[in-house]
Every structure is written in structure tokens, then in C-alpha cells.
Amino acid sequence: MDGSDEWGARRLSYWGRVAMVAALVVAWASVRAIDPRLEGDDDGAPHAFSVRRALAQVRAIAQSPRPLGTPAHAAAREHLVSRLRALGLEADVEEETVVDPLGKGGVLVARVRNVVGRRAGRGAGRLTLASHYDSQPQTPGAGDAASGVATILESLRALGTQWRPVPDLEVVFTDGEELGLMGARAHVASRPPRHPDVLLNFEARGQRGPVAMFETSAGNLDLLRLFAAGVPRPFASSLSYEVYRRMPNDTDFTVFREAGVEGLNFAFISGHAAYHSRLDVPGRLSPATLQQEGVNALALMGALGAGVDVDSGHGGGDAVFFNPWGTSFLLYPASWAWPLCVAIVVATGALWVLLGLRMGMRRRAALAASGLWVASIAAAVVVGWLFERGLRVVPGLLRSPYGEPYDFRAFVAVLALLVGAAVAGLWAARGRAMAASEVLAGSLLFWAVLLVLLTWAVPGASYLAAWPIGFLGLGTVVASLLPGRPVVGVAVLAVAAWAGLAVWAPVCDLVFQALGFGASACSRRPWHLPGASRFPSGPSSAGGVGFPRRFSRSSP
């Protein structure tokens, strides 16, 4: 190597390190971009959502634990009935005895008392707003789910006592959710069918963070279009929709959905160390999170109340949707997933030809680069597993009820740095013999294969591959027009990585928030997602309403 070649290699190495540091900054910024920020309080505006008023409702409801049959439970119920009547709704308590077979001859019998408010509409259909007001015995349940109840109450106040929507309005504060969705099932069992029938359900499994629309009904395209157009701070991913419907977890939303009701299910999950614990108190609930939930709920209630057609359950089809950056929101019909996939695969083939002709790409080296992506994933899993094992060696570090560190995101950041170092070391060791064109070609092949697999198995997650490969392809075209400049190859890879990280970093952060270190590192079963896990049981053999058992530590 002569002096000029050595200087060029050093310069390329220098810009490669700069690109890696910039990628870490982009990843951190994209994670922070989804965090809600308190934007003042419209306390003086009579028809705006007020965080101060909503927090006052949370404090009124979550003064102490309120499991079934306790004085606090009764006091919360009386407060809700009184509040709904003050808001101009007809309100009463819906009582039902629920018999839940537990297996081996045992049964659970509970008297659930749902608080139901109604207001007649001006046309056809029904709009239901739901959350649950009971809590686990050991927690005041400010997040889970006094926050959802307060969001509904404050949104109704902002709409005004004279607000009369087109569909009939139904407000259901369910009881016995923590015992296995008992109140929701009792309510739905006696609920006459209506069309159209739309539900907004509010849950929580934490105290802060972005409010995600994490579950929706099938045929959701029309409903998601309404969500995208009308919500000020949308945050949702069709990945969570695909994952959650495959998980053995339920919320009250499940009961309504199985009865044919369309709808959207909302929850925030950051700060889950306090979930189902005595730390879930009003003082720890994030006002910014509550504001995001409230302004979105108010906007949706106004749009749905105006009689917007969301006949999505009858031919509307599903949607692919995600946040490419912060609260920006993109969606398109899921029926586009395969045509988009085919177009990208064809374009990838054309780019391979272009790289071979214009930049001298060697196919064998490109295949090796594609294999490095697979090796990088394996390295990330190994590092994650070792990190999780290491955390458990340190006495007293994992003190939260779910065996996770309290300062969760700091540990995620450390893990991300370790994974980044391992992957960078792998590419430095094995990729130095590859030209930029070969790295690009291998990367395109890897993401194209991943796109095909995701489109086939999990269409709602296909955007996770389509987004990075789109920017890689664009970068490849640019690099091919400027041959003989190695720094351009580094710049192209950096831009492609930044675009992909803008989508992937928030997803990875929320995966850790939802599943925890152990499950994310493939070392133990995820068991603290929002919702109770399904447990099979036989039909009820006693009086009342019989339900399958829905118990686990994961019930929100």
C-alpha cells in the first residue's frame, strides 16, 4: 500500500467512526422523539382537555386499592355514577353474578358492578368508551386504569353536557377486569347488537411514555384513516397489532372485539416497574402521558360522534401503519404489502446488476456481507442473553416486582451500546475485505429476503424491512453515480442506517419495555404485557354468566 492509499484508508476509517457515532445519536433521538411532552394545560378553555382536571379525577379514584368488595371500590363506583350524571348522562350500576370455572372442580364466584352511562344519539350506531375502575389488592391503580377512566370523564366534560353525538353514546367502567375480564363479559352478554358499533378502550401497564394504539379490530383500514387524520399525537404500529393478536393476552377490548365490535385499544407501558404495585399512585403518573391520551381521545370522540363512516369490519381491509419519526404517522392498505414487496425485490435485482456493472461488485463477497447481517443478529441475541444473565448475578439490582431494573431505559441504553460495539467489531473484523459496493449489495439482499419473509408471515411488520431497503436502494443509486470515491460508500451506508434506525430504535425500545430484558433476550417467557393470559377451562356449570379463566400476573 503506498502513502496515498494508506491515507485514504485512514480517512475512510475516520468517517466510518463518525458515521457510527452519528447513528447512535439518531437512534437516541428517534427514541426520545416518541416520548410525550407536556404542552401547557388548556385549563381555561372550556372545550379543551385539561390535564389538571383529569389528574383530579385520578386522585379521586385512586386514593387506595379498590379490589371488589372493599369500601374504596364502593366509593369509586359512587363517584363515577355521580360524575356521569353531572356530565348529563343517564347512569346506573349494572350488577351480575359471574361464575368462573377454575378447573379441578373449583369455581370463582364474584358479584361485578359495572358503571354504565348512556346518552341517546341523533342517528344510527353506537359509540362505546370503556376502561376498568377496579384494581389489584396491592395497588391504588392510578395508571391501571384510573388514568383511562379519568381520560373518558375529562373528554366528556370538554365535549359538554349538550353534546349529542350521531350514534348512541355508551360509557362502560367495567368491574372485575383484574379477576379475568368479568365485568366486560357480563356487560357484553346482555348488550343488544348495533351497527355500526365502535369501541375506544383505555388501558395502562405503566406510568409514563407514549400512549400507543396497540390493538385494533380486523378490517381496520377505515378506522385507522380516521385515527391518522383526526388525532393530534398519533402513535401506533401495525407490528404491535400483529404481535398482540398472536399473544395469549387479553384486555376488556378482547371481549368486545369477539362480539363483533370494531375499535381501538390504547395503553402506555413505560415505567412498568410500578405496574400492579403500591408505587402506581397518582403522584407518579406522567401529566404529559395523560395529556397525550386525553387530546387523542377527545379528537376521536368528536370525529366518531359526528357520524364518520368507519364501516371497516365489512370489507375495509387491514392497514399497515407506523410512526417513521416521532408522532408523524404513515399508513397504507395491507393489500399493498405484496405488490410493494414484489416491486422492491425486482428493484433489488436491478440494483445488483447496476452494482456489478458500475462498481465492480463481487457476488461472493456480497453474499458474505449478507451473511454478516445474519451474524450480527446472532451476536445481538448472545450479547442480550449474557447481559440479562449478568444483571441477575448482581444482588439487589433487579428489585422491581417483575425482576427488572427500576431505571429501565438506562440499562437498555447500556445494552444498546454493548450490542453496537459487538456488531461494529464483527463488521470491522470480517467486512474490511469487502468493497462498499459489496456491502451495499449484501445489505440489499438481506433486507429483501427479510421483506419477503415478513410480508408472507406478518404483513403488518413488513414496513420494518421496506423502509431500510428503500433508503439503501436510493443510496446505492447515488453511490453508483459517483464511483471511485470510498467515502461516498460510507456516507451511503450511514444515511441508510440512520433512516432504518429512525424506525427500528423506537420499536426495539418498546419491545424491551413490553417484554423485559429476559424475554427480549429469548431467555424467559414474557408475562407482563397488557392483558391477562388465556387459560383454557370448561364451560360454566353453575348459574350466572360463565367465562373461561383469564388469570395471570400479567392482567393489567
Secondary structure, 3 states (H helix, E strand, C coil): CCHHHHHHHHHHHHHHHHHHHHHHHHHHHHHHHCCCCCCCCCCCCCCCCCHHHHHHHHHHHCCCCCCCCCHHHHHHHHHHHHHHHHCCCEEEEEEEEEEEEEECCEEEEEEEEEEEEEECCCCCCEEEEEEECCCCCCCCCHHHHHHHHHHHHHHHHHHCCCCCCCCEEEEEEECCHHHCCHHHHHHHHCCCCCCCEEEEEECCCCCECCCEEEEECCCCHHHHHHHHHHCCCCCECHHHHHHHCCCCEECHHHHHHHCCCEEEEEECCECHHHCCCCCCCHHHCCHHHHHHHHHHHHHHHHHHHCCCCCCCCCCCCCEEEECCCCCCCEEEEHHHHHHHHHHHHHHHHHHHHHHHHHHCCCHHHHHHHHHHHHHHHHHHHHHHHHHHHHHHHCCCCCCCCCCCCCCHHHHHHHHHHHHHHHHHHHHHHHCCCCCHHHHHHHHHHHHHHHHHHHHHHCHHHCHHHHHHHHHHHHHHHHHHHCCCCHHHHHHHHHHHHHHHHHHHHHHHHHHHHHHHHHHHCCCCCCCCCCCEECCCCCCCCCCCEECCCCCCCCCC
